[in-house]
């Protein structure tokens, strides 16, 4: 009997690297290994490779040690690892749904403000959230009167791109901002001011959507703030589970913990043992896991098709979880960088286990 196909929807850059064995941060061989375990065959394609009217797709399939493009029946279950931001793409994915195709993590780039507003609805999650508002000139003034340190970030960016920081000083305020919005930006600029917001900041928040946020009182490691990337995924039983927790420590030169912005990865147990020996490491991990699952389950009741999230969560010095943001397309390489190889591998196995669950007639557990 031929194993059923499970689709992996990818963007152009990853797709083009598949036959060359150059898939960058994506270790797709784990999908293949998982497929063998669960009795399914992963295949890889882009949106434009699908012919919905014939229910066929031109996809890469592994044959031996090579990946070959073949016309196959469109898989009934598809895991979305691509990012589509336009309405036309959303309509196309909706047409697949109308044809009986289940695409999980179908939409994976949600506005940070949208996520914040949803989580505010839960009384038990709300105390873990930072003060957050759209970055209007009026709201900037309100936040400046309420806090001594605030973060300004684009509502739809990722990996720390475009994030700015403002700190109260003895004579006024200091703004720190990136010279460009590029991931590779290495130049950071500073502006000191009293009351009038700097022109560069006013232009930024009036030209695109930003949010202004209380800078959270994050615990530190080696005098640098850190937070955690918590991988939360649906698995073989259709319910949410925590796949792994990896800590990200800000560089000495910058306030951002993002690995793409110079942050370093560590295991949480290593950090707690070094700087917080009075905290029970197991209890802290359990508290973070329980909070992450609570967030994922609540979000999935409001946002359709969620199955694979990367949550950024910080803690205070006494281990209290603080929500930072939700990533609909988790960048899994932090586990690899921290040498957490079993967790890294599991981030690929769980979506395949969930796909098998759906193929067998299961429905998402809420």
C-alpha positions as a printed NumPy array, in Angstrom:
array([[  0.   ,   0.   ,   0.   ],
       [  1.301,   3.462,  -0.954],
       [  1.614,   5.889,   1.947],
       [ -0.656,   8.951,   1.613],
       [  0.975,  12.266,   0.8  ],
       [  1.115,  15.193,   3.217],
       [  1.855,  18.552,   1.64 ],
       [  4.413,  21.051,   2.928],
       [  3.593,  24.462,   1.461],
       [  6.785,  26.494,   1.039],
       [  7.985,  29.8  ,  -0.411],
       [ 10.046,  30.161,  -3.582],
       [ 13.458,  30.394,  -1.908],
       [ 13.11 ,  27.105,  -0.031],
       [ 11.467,  25.379,  -2.989],
       [ 14.32 ,  26.274,  -5.334],
       [ 16.889,  24.912,  -2.898],
       [ 15.274,  21.483,  -2.435],
       [ 16.853,  19.693,  -5.457],
       [ 20.214,  21.271,  -4.574],
       [ 20.066,  20.124,  -0.972],
       [ 20.213,  23.768,   0.126],
       [ 17.176,  24.377,   2.329],
       [ 18.961,  26.846,   4.634],
       [ 17.355,  26.829,   8.09 ],
       [ 14.81 ,  24.129,   7.254],
       [ 15.988,  20.574,   7.949],
       [ 13.476,  18.843,   5.667],
       [ 15.119,  15.447,   6.13 ],
       [ 13.353,  15.373,   9.508],
       [ 10.015,  15.514,   7.65 ],
       [ 11.123,  12.464,   5.66 ],
       [ 12.179,  10.597,   8.795],
       [  8.878,  11.46 ,  10.47 ],
       [  6.979,  10.335,   7.391],
       [  8.548,   6.901,   7.626],
       [  7.553,   6.657,  11.274],
       [  3.944,   7.739,  10.727],
       [  3.313,   6.045,   7.382],
       [  2.979,   9.222,   5.305],
       [  5.022,  10.789,   2.514],
       [  5.852,  14.504,   2.679],
       [  5.889,  16.456,  -0.576],
       [  6.844,  20.078,  -1.163],
       [  5.225,  22.717,  -3.348],
       [  4.279,  26.381,  -3.674],
       [  0.849,  27.875,  -4.118],
       [  1.375,  28.359,  -7.866],
       [  2.146,  24.634,  -8.276],
       [ -1.428,  23.687,  -7.347],
       [ -4.125,  23.141,  -9.994],
       [ -7.181,  23.199,  -7.785],
       [ -9.61 ,  22.446, -10.631],
       [ -7.906,  19.131, -11.358],
       [ -6.914,  18.606,  -7.685],
       [ -3.322,  17.95 ,  -8.714],
       [ -0.02 ,  19.535,  -7.797],
       [  3.493,  19.612,  -9.282],
       [  5.497,  18.772,  -6.162],
       [  8.938,  17.653,  -5.075],
       [  8.907,  14.104,  -3.745],
       [ 11.9  ,  12.241,  -2.359],
       [ 12.896,   9.26 ,  -4.493],
       [ 15.892,   7.532,  -2.978],
       [ 18.44 ,  10.246,  -2.212],
       [ 17.037,  12.722,  -4.762],
       [ 14.036,  15.025,  -4.884],
       [ 12.053,  14.771,  -8.104],
       [  9.171,  16.918,  -9.344],
       [  6.078,  14.861, -10.049],
       [  2.41 ,  15.47 , -10.751],
       [  0.487,  13.929,  -7.871],
       [ -2.988,  14.187,  -6.384],
       [ -3.267,  17.246,  -4.153],
       [ -2.772,  16.014,  -0.56 ],
       [ -5.81 ,  16.211,   1.715],
       [ -3.64 ,  17.58 ,   4.548],
       [ -1.151,  20.437,   4.071],
       [  1.204,  22.034,   6.597],
       [  1.824,  25.678,   5.686],
       [  5.447,  26.786,   6.053],
       [  5.124,  29.678,   3.6  ],
       [  4.181,  33.271,   4.349],
       [  1.464,  34.892,   2.257],
       [  0.322,  38.393,   3.178],
       [ -2.058,  39.361,   0.375],
       [ -5.81 ,  38.902,   0.162],
       [ -5.567,  37.014,  -3.15 ],
       [ -3.462,  34.284,  -1.56 ],
       [ -5.86 ,  34.037,   1.359],
       [ -8.736,  33.601,  -1.099],
       [ -6.785,  30.898,  -2.933],
       [ -6.182,  28.988,   0.301],
       [ -9.861,  29.367,   1.16 ],
       [-10.753,  27.787,  -2.206],
       [ -8.61 ,  24.783,  -1.254],
       [-10.589,  24.514,   1.975],
       [-13.822,  24.59 ,  -0.018],
       [-12.476,  21.618,  -2.005],
       [-11.992,  19.605,   1.191],
       [ -8.294,  20.332,   1.758],
       [ -7.176,  20.949,   5.358],
       [ -4.334,  23.494,   5.507],
       [ -3.068,  23.889,   9.051],
       [ -1.258,  27.039,  10.108],
       [ -2.995,  28.415,   7.032],
       [ -2.462,  32.05 ,   8.02 ],
       [  0.742,  32.562,   9.959],
       [  1.47 ,  36.296,  10.09 ],
       [ -0.9  ,  37.922,  12.542],
       [ -0.648,  41.527,  13.671],
       [  0.969,  41.847,  17.097],
       [ -1.873,  44.158,  18.095],
       [ -4.456,  41.602,  16.995],
       [ -2.812,  38.904,  19.122],
       [ -2.616,  41.289,  22.09 ],
       [ -6.294,  42.264,  21.797],
       [ -7.364,  38.606,  21.675],
       [ -5.301,  37.666,  24.717],
       [ -6.699,  40.632,  26.672],
       [-10.057,  38.835,  26.57 ],
       [ -8.774,  36.14 ,  28.953],
       [ -8.754,  37.285,  32.583],
       [ -6.026,  34.834,  33.573],
       [ -3.698,  35.733,  30.678],
       [ -4.154,  39.516,  30.969],
       [ -1.813,  39.985,  34.   ],
       [  1.04 ,  38.492,  31.961],
       [  0.701,  41.029,  29.112],
       [  2.699,  44.253,  28.717],
       [  0.863,  47.559,  28.35 ],
       [  0.406,  47.807,  24.572],
       [ -1.248,  50.355,  22.264],
       [ -1.101,  51.516,  18.636],
       [  1.853,  53.896,  18.325],
       [ -0.025,  57.139,  17.71 ],
       [  1.458,  60.469,  18.84 ],
       [ -1.149,  60.63 ,  21.61 ],
       [ -0.449,  57.092,  22.822],
       [  3.286,  57.732,  22.788],
       [  2.777,  60.604,  25.24 ],
       [  0.561,  58.455,  27.456],
       [  3.119,  55.647,  27.565],
       [  5.949,  58.101,  28.254],
       [  4.07 ,  59.359,  31.291],
       [  3.425,  55.812,  32.549],
       [  6.792,  54.082,  32.024],
       [ 10.5  ,  54.827,  32.145],
       [ 11.335,  52.464,  29.273],
       [  9.196,  51.613,  26.252],
       [  9.514,  49.572,  23.068],
       [  8.202,  50.666,  19.667],
       [  7.891,  47.896,  17.074],
       [  6.212,  47.348,  13.677],
       [  2.98 ,  45.414,  14.164],
       [  3.789,  42.941,  11.373],
       [  7.568,  42.48 ,  11.495],
       [  9.548,  39.499,  12.762],
       [ 13.004,  38.57 ,  14.116],
       [ 13.407,  41.992,  15.721],
       [ 13.33 ,  43.975,  12.497],
       [ 12.564,  47.688,  12.972],
       [ 12.275,  47.568,  16.779],
       [ 13.132,  50.784,  18.669],
       [ 13.623,  51.569,  22.362],
       [ 13.097,  54.712,  24.411],
       [ 14.523,  55.243,  27.906],
       [ 13.939,  58.075,  30.344],
       [ 17.143,  59.943,  31.212],
       [ 17.994,  62.597,  33.807],
       [ 17.354,  65.334,  31.215],
       [ 14.595,  63.774,  29.102],
       [ 14.565,  60.725,  26.841],
       [ 16.88 ,  58.708,  24.614],
       [ 15.669,  56.944,  21.456],
       [ 17.656,  53.999,  20.058],
       [ 16.655,  52.887,  16.553],
       [ 18.057,  50.858,  13.63 ],
       [ 19.506,  52.695,  10.628],
       [ 17.615,  50.354,   8.257],
       [ 14.812,  47.799,   8.383],
       [ 17.069,  45.112,   6.929],
       [ 17.696,  41.934,   8.916],
       [ 21.409,  42.527,   8.39 ],
       [ 21.285,  46.032,   9.909],
       [ 24.397,  46.601,  12.048],
       [ 24.094,  50.348,  12.641],
       [ 22.074,  51.679,  15.566],
       [ 21.523,  55.37 ,  16.148],
       [ 20.693,  57.387,  19.253],
       [ 18.752,  60.613,  19.673],
       [ 18.396,  62.466,  22.965],
       [ 15.391,  64.735,  23.404],
       [ 13.264,  66.368,  26.089],
       [  9.547,  66.426,  25.205],
       [  9.132,  66.764,  21.441],
       [  9.364,  63.342,  19.776],
       [ 12.263,  63.152,  17.295],
       [ 11.306,  63.759,  13.669],
       [ 12.621,  60.323,  12.597],
       [ 10.317,  58.61 ,  15.121],
       [  7.293,  60.683,  14.13 ],
       [  7.871,  59.868,  10.469],
       [  8.2  ,  56.153,  11.173],
       [  5.019,  55.773,  13.221],
       [  3.031,  57.896,  10.761],
       [  4.233,  55.982,   7.675],
       [  3.413,  52.434,   8.825],
       [  1.698,  50.601,  11.674],
       [  3.723,  50.431,  14.891],
       [  2.769,  49.559,  18.429],
       [  4.167,  51.083,  21.602],
       [  4.711,  48.734,  24.497],
       [  5.861,  48.754,  28.072],
       [  9.39 ,  47.38 ,  28.257],
       [  8.996,  44.29 ,  30.38 ],
       [ 11.089,  43.752,  33.54 ],
       [ 12.863,  40.708,  32.122],
       [ 15.193,  38.594,  34.193],
       [ 18.836,  38.849,  33.146],
       [ 21.678,  36.443,  32.524],
       [ 25.228,  37.757,  32.815],
       [ 23.623,  41.236,  33.181],
       [ 21.817,  40.868,  29.834],
       [ 18.036,  40.466,  29.446],
       [ 16.806,  37.116,  28.173],
       [ 13.546,  35.569,  27.075],
       [ 12.451,  32.166,  25.766],
       [ 11.266,  30.807,  22.468],
       [  8.647,  28.226,  23.381],
       [  7.637,  25.862,  20.584],
       [  3.966,  24.929,  21.015],
       [  2.529,  22.442,  18.518],
       [ -0.364,  20.112,  17.965],
       [  0.74 ,  16.505,  17.799],
       [ -0.417,  12.922,  17.465],
       [ -3.508,  13.394,  19.671],
       [ -4.658,  16.653,  18.089],
       [ -4.018,  18.657,  21.261],
       [ -1.396,  21.284,  22.007],
       [  1.903,  20.343,  23.614],
       [  5.174,  22.121,  24.381],
       [  7.937,  20.794,  22.154],
       [ 10.779,  22.728,  23.708],
       [ 11.952,  25.867,  25.513],
       [ 15.159,  27.626,  24.517],
       [ 16.489,  30.829,  26.069],
       [ 17.671,  33.797,  23.97 ],
       [ 20.072,  36.252,  25.583],
       [ 20.577,  39.786,  24.288],
       [ 24.036,  40.741,  23.062],
       [ 26.101,  43.13 ,  25.169],
       [ 25.645,  45.854,  22.551],
       [ 21.893,  45.604,  21.99 ],
       [ 18.605,  45.21 ,  23.866],
       [ 17.114,  42.644,  21.449],
       [ 17.276,  38.921,  22.217],
       [ 16.54 ,  37.806,  18.626],
       [ 19.229,  35.45 ,  17.316],
       [ 19.088,  37.271,  13.953],
       [ 19.997,  40.486,  15.82 ],
       [ 23.007,  39.073,  17.639],
       [ 21.267,  37.323,  20.526],
       [ 22.772,  34.121,  21.9  ],
       [ 20.986,  30.895,  22.771],
       [ 21.268,  29.017,  26.045],
       [ 19.28 ,  26.341,  27.815],
       [ 16.972,  27.714,  30.478],
       [ 18.318,  25.285,  33.073],
       [ 21.835,  26.607,  32.439],
       [ 20.705,  30.197,  33.026],
       [ 18.703,  29.413,  36.148],
       [ 21.514,  27.382,  37.662],
       [ 24.013,  30.18 ,  37.027],
       [ 22.059,  33.299,  38.036],
       [ 18.938,  32.097,  39.868],
       [ 19.918,  29.129,  42.045],
       [ 17.085,  29.92 ,  44.476],
       [ 14.479,  29.138,  41.789],
       [ 13.324,  25.585,  41.218],
       [ 14.232,  24.957,  37.586],
       [ 11.613,  22.268,  37.033],
       [  8.855,  24.394,  38.575],
       [  9.791,  27.404,  36.416],
       [  9.774,  25.275,  33.245],
       [  6.392,  23.8  ,  34.185],
       [  4.956,  27.251,  34.842],
       [  6.209,  28.536,  31.471],
       [  4.846,  25.439,  29.697],
       [  1.429,  25.738,  31.336],
       [  1.234,  29.423,  30.412],
       [  2.309,  28.736,  26.807],
       [ -0.365,  26.052,  26.441],
       [ -2.976,  28.389,  27.892],
       [ -2.04 ,  31.05 ,  25.305],
       [ -2.046,  28.592,  22.396],
       [ -5.399,  27.083,  23.325],
       [ -7.015,  30.487,  23.781],
       [ -5.651,  31.81 ,  20.484],
       [ -6.789,  28.69 ,  18.631],
       [-10.366,  29.318,  19.753],
       [-10.248,  32.698,  18.013],
       [ -7.934,  32.087,  15.043],
       [ -8.669,  29.185,  12.673],
       [ -6.245,  26.402,  11.709],
       [ -3.504,  27.135,  14.28 ],
       [ -1.237,  24.167,  14.92 ],
       [  2.404,  25.281,  15.102],
       [  3.463,  28.381,  17.075],
       [  6.623,  29.924,  18.446],
       [  5.832,  31.981,  21.537],
       [  8.291,  34.504,  22.94 ],
       [  7.911,  34.471,  26.714],
       [ 10.037,  36.167,  29.343],
       [ 10.17 ,  35.754,  33.095],
       [ 10.698,  38.107,  36.008],
       [ 13.478,  37.433,  38.497],
       [ 11.055,  35.328,  40.55 ],
       [ 10.036,  33.183,  37.545],
       [  6.688,  34.814,  36.665],
       [  5.923,  34.362,  32.924],
       [  5.572,  37.478,  30.744],
       [  4.092,  37.297,  27.24 ],
       [  6.102,  39.089,  24.544],
       [  4.757,  37.957,  21.178],
       [  3.447,  35.104,  19.056],
       [  5.154,  33.843,  15.901],
       [  2.869,  32.012,  13.494],
       [  5.843,  30.584,  11.61 ],
       [  8.311,  29.354,  14.187],
       [ 11.995,  29.635,  13.299],
       [ 13.226,  26.36 ,  14.756],
       [ 16.973,  26.81 ,  14.413],
       [ 17.315,  28.243,  17.945],
       [ 17.065,  24.673,  19.247],
       [ 19.821,  23.577,  16.902],
       [ 22.019,  26.512,  17.963],
       [ 21.514,  25.555,  21.621],
       [ 22.446,  21.932,  20.801],
       [ 18.917,  20.86 ,  21.814],
       [ 18.838,  18.375,  18.964],
       [ 15.952,  16.223,  20.191],
       [ 13.71 ,  19.288,  20.522],
       [ 14.838,  20.538,  17.104],
       [ 13.951,  17.206,  15.541],
       [ 10.615,  17.083,  17.386],
       [  9.54 ,  20.426,  15.88 ],
       [  9.403,  18.593,  12.532],
       [  7.963,  15.334,  13.828],
       [  4.984,  16.888,  15.619],
       [  3.422,  18.529,  12.534],
       [  3.726,  15.204,  10.706],
       [  2.146,  13.385,  13.651],
       [ -0.691,  15.915,  13.614],
       [ -1.1  ,  15.487,   9.839],
       [ -1.426,  11.721,  10.36 ],
       [ -4.006,  12.363,  13.088],
       [ -6.052,  14.496,  10.67 ],
       [ -5.696,  11.945,   7.863],
       [ -7.099,   9.302,  10.193],
       [-10.197,  11.437,  10.768],
       [ -9.18 ,  13.295,  13.911],
       [-10.257,  16.857,  14.615],
       [ -8.333,  19.59 ,  16.468],
       [ -8.763,  19.476,  20.239],
       [ -9.928,  22.749,  21.796]])
